[in-house]
């Protein structure tokens, strides 16, 4: 396969048209069109659907772009690193991270990483949804308890656990008494919470009086005395130590694990390796207490 023609194809696919690609690269539009046509002829595939005013990737074109675009970028970066006499991380690093981790820790992490590796252009997007790393162009995603995916590999950054906490003025319920609670979103509809405290298991009957979209909002509402809530230890450990909140018990269920994931078929670039090592340095043991200390 002609790598130059493949690079021109990816240039056009990335910019969404021959004219835009020509203006961005300074290359003649006719040359780009000819090289892409030659690539299509050589592969015996149509890579673009050409309309009067539109240019759209075919299914085969999208697959080729997804599988070769990042590889060509890595080749360019490798050549640049060799030419400069070193392998220091450089280039764009796109990361998707969940909302709570981004709000509490990612700002400080990103700033420190940028100061340590000034040749890396770090971009962080905050979202809790599952993303398609290849199609959306992410180098690394951070997720909480991700579903198994054979196309991704990674490592656990840290483990956390949920606890039930409340304002000291709110009395813990006894028997069948119902307690007002603050919950995240509309999906948390369970009427009862099973908790363990000092080796004993109990069930707390709840009345959700407030539904909020982020755990930081939930914590702030609990601090204000609205009701009890289930929150990560890392988010409330300082409040518990200071007596602003009291611990009603540990929530039963699987642990909460924060993972860093990247595609299996990609060579691990220097910038991704550097960020993974950076996270390991920030959280060497991966405990909730480490995250709480970092947030503080």
C-alpha positions in Angstrom: 0.0 0.0 0.0 1.2 3.5 -0.9 1.8 5.2 2.5 1.8 8.6 1.0 -1.6 8.0 -0.7 -2.9 6.5 2.6 -1.7 9.7 4.4 -3.5 11.9 1.9 -6.7 9.8 2.4 -6.5 10.2 6.1 -5.9 13.9 5.7 -9.1 14.3 3.7 -11.1 12.0 6.0 -9.9 14.0 9.1 -10.9 17.3 7.6 -14.1 16.1 5.9 -13.4 17.3 2.4 -10.8 17.8 -0.3 -11.0 21.6 -0.1 -10.7 21.8 3.7 -7.8 19.3 3.6 -6.0 21.3 0.9 -6.3 24.6 2.8 -5.1 23.0 6.0 -2.1 21.3 4.4 -1.2 23.7 1.7 -1.5 20.9 -0.9 -3.3 21.3 -4.2 -6.9 20.0 -4.1 -6.4 18.2 -7.4 -3.4 16.3 -6.1 -5.3 15.1 -3.0 -8.2 14.0 -5.2 -5.9 12.1 -7.6 -4.0 10.3 -4.8 -7.2 9.2 -3.1 -8.6 7.9 -6.4 -5.4 6.0 -7.0 -5.7 4.5 -3.5 -9.3 3.4 -4.2 -8.2 1.9 -7.5 -5.4 0.0 -5.9 -7.6 -1.4 -3.1 -10.6 -1.9 -5.5 -12.8 -0.1 -2.9 -14.8 3.1 -2.8 -13.6 5.0 0.3 -15.8 8.1 -0.1 -19.4 8.7 -1.3 -19.1 11.8 -3.4 -22.1 14.1 -3.7 -22.5 17.6 -5.3 -21.7 19.3 -2.0 -20.9 16.5 0.4 -18.2 14.0 0.9 -18.9 11.1 3.2 -16.8 8.1 4.2 -18.1 4.7 3.1 -18.2 1.9 5.6 -14.9 0.6 4.2 -13.4 4.1 4.3 -14.4 4.6 7.9 -12.8 1.3 8.9 -9.6 2.1 7.0 -9.4 5.6 8.6 -10.0 4.3 12.1 -7.4 1.6 11.8 -4.6 3.5 10.0 -5.0 7.1 11.1 -3.6 6.6 14.6 -0.8 4.3 13.2 0.4 7.0 10.8 0.4 9.6 13.6 2.5 7.2 15.7 4.9 6.7 12.8 5.3 10.5 12.4 5.8 11.0 16.2 8.4 8.1 16.3 10.3 9.6 13.4 10.2 13.1 15.0 11.4 11.6 18.3 14.3 9.8 16.6 15.2 12.9 14.7 15.4 14.9 17.9 17.6 12.4 19.5 15.3 11.2 22.2 12.0 9.5 23.1 10.5 12.2 25.3 6.7 12.2 25.1 5.3 14.7 22.6 2.1 15.3 20.6 -1.5 15.3 21.4 -2.9 13.1 24.2 -6.7 12.9 24.4 -8.2 11.4 27.6 -11.8 10.8 28.6 -12.4 10.7 32.4 -15.5 10.4 34.6 -17.2 13.4 36.1 -16.3 12.9 39.8 -12.7 12.1 39.2 -12.4 15.1 36.8 -14.0 17.5 39.2 -11.9 16.5 42.2 -8.5 15.5 40.8 -8.0 15.8 37.1 -7.4 19.6 37.1 -4.4 19.3 39.4 -3.2 16.1 37.6 -3.4 17.7 34.2 -1.6 20.8 35.3 1.2 18.9 36.9 1.6 16.6 33.9 1.7 19.6 31.5 4.5 21.2 33.5 6.5 18.0 33.6 5.9 17.2 29.8 5.6 20.5 28.0 5.8 18.9 24.6 2.5 17.0 25.1 -0.7 18.7 24.3 -3.1 17.2 26.8 -6.9 17.3 26.2 -9.3 16.0 28.8 -13.0 15.4 28.2 -15.4 14.8 31.1 -18.1 12.3 30.6 -19.5 9.2 32.3 -20.8 7.5 29.2 -19.0 4.7 27.4 -17.0 6.0 24.5 -15.6 4.4 21.3 -11.9 5.1 21.7 -11.0 4.4 18.1 -13.8 6.3 16.4 -13.7 9.2 18.8 -10.0 9.5 18.8 -9.1 8.9 22.5 -5.7 7.7 23.5 -6.8 6.7 27.0 -10.0 6.5 29.0 -10.5 6.4 32.7 -13.7 4.6 33.9 -15.3 3.2 37.0 -16.0 -0.5 36.9 -16.0 -0.8 33.1 -17.7 -3.6 31.3 -15.3 -6.2 29.9 -14.0 -5.3 26.4 -11.7 -7.6 24.5 -10.5 -4.6 22.4 -9.2 -2.8 25.5 -6.5 -3.4 28.1 -5.5 -1.4 31.2 -4.9 -1.3 34.9 -6.6 -0.4 38.0 -5.6 3.1 39.3 -7.3 2.9 42.7 -10.1 1.2 44.6 -12.8 3.0 46.6 -15.8 1.9 48.6 -19.2 3.4 49.4 -20.3 4.5 52.8 -23.5 5.9 54.2 -23.0 9.3 55.9 -25.2 11.9 57.4 -25.1 15.2 59.3 -24.5 14.6 63.0 -27.8 16.2 63.8 -29.7 13.5 61.8 -30.6 10.6 64.0 -29.9 7.1 62.7 -33.2 5.3 62.2 -34.2 2.4 64.4 -36.4 -0.6 63.4 -38.7 0.2 60.4 -38.2 4.0 60.7 -37.6 5.7 57.3 -34.8 8.2 56.9 -34.7 11.1 54.4 -32.0 10.6 51.8 -30.1 12.4 49.0 -29.5 10.3 45.9 -27.7 10.7 42.6 -30.0 10.9 39.5 -33.2 9.1 38.8 -31.6 5.6 38.5 -31.0 5.2 42.2 -34.5 3.9 43.1 -33.7 1.2 45.6 -35.9 1.7 48.7 -33.5 0.1 51.2 -29.8 0.2 51.9 -27.9 -2.7 53.3 -24.9 -1.5 55.4 -22.3 -3.1 57.7 -21.0 -1.4 60.8 -18.6 -3.0 63.3 -19.3 -6.4 61.9 -23.1 -6.1 62.1 -25.4 -5.8 59.1 -28.4 -3.6 59.1 -31.0 -2.3 56.6 -31.9 1.3 56.3 -35.3 2.2 54.8 -35.0 5.4 52.7 -37.2 8.2 51.5 -35.3 10.0 48.6 -36.2 13.7 49.2 -33.6 15.1 46.8 -32.1 13.8 43.5 -29.0 15.5 42.2 -26.8 14.8 39.1 -23.4 14.8 40.7 -21.9 13.2 43.8 -20.3 16.5 44.9 -23.8 18.0 44.9 -25.0 15.1 46.9 -22.2 15.6 49.5 -22.9 19.3 49.8 -26.6 18.6 50.4 -25.8 16.0 53.1 -23.5 18.5 54.8 -26.5 20.9 54.9 -28.5 18.3 56.8 -31.0 17.4 54.1 -30.6 13.7 54.6 -28.3 10.7 54.5 -26.4 9.5 51.4 -24.2 6.8 49.9 -20.9 8.4 48.9 -17.3 7.3 48.2 -14.9 7.2 51.1 -12.5 9.4 49.2 -15.1 12.2 48.9 -16.1 12.3 52.6 -13.1 11.1 54.6 -12.1 14.7 55.6 -15.7 15.4 56.6 -15.7 12.3 58.7 -12.4 13.1 60.4 -13.5 16.6 61.1 -16.9 15.5 62.5 -18.9 17.4 59.9 -20.4 14.0 58.9 -20.9 10.7 60.7 -20.5 7.2 59.4 -23.6 5.0 59.4 -21.9 2.0 57.8 -20.2 0.5 54.8 -22.5 -0.2 51.8 -22.5 -3.9 50.9 -21.7 -4.9 47.3 -18.8 -5.0 44.9 -15.8 -2.6 45.2 -15.5 0.5 43.2 -12.5 0.3 40.9 -11.1 3.1 38.7 -9.5 1.8 35.5 -7.2 3.4 32.9 -7.9 1.7 29.5 -6.3 1.9 26.1 -6.8 -0.1 22.8 -5.1 -3.5 22.6 -4.1 -3.2 19.0 -2.1 0.0 19.4 1.5 0.2 20.4 1.6 2.1 23.7 2.9 5.5 22.8 5.4 7.4 24.9 2.8 9.9 26.0 0.3 7.3 27.1 3.0 5.4 29.0 4.1 8.7 30.6 0.6 9.5 31.8 0.1 6.0 33.2 3.4 6.3 35.1 2.4 9.7 36.3 -0.9 8.4 37.7 1.0 5.6 39.4 3.3 8.1 41.0 0.3 10.2 42.2 -1.5 7.2 43.6 1.1 4.5 44.4 -1.1 2.4 46.6 -4.4 3.2 44.9 -6.4 3.7 48.2 -9.3 6.0 48.9 -7.2 7.8 51.4 -4.6 8.7 48.8 -7.2 10.2 46.6 -8.7 12.1 49.5 -5.3 13.5 50.4 -4.7 14.5 46.8 -8.1 16.3 46.7 -7.3 18.1 49.9 
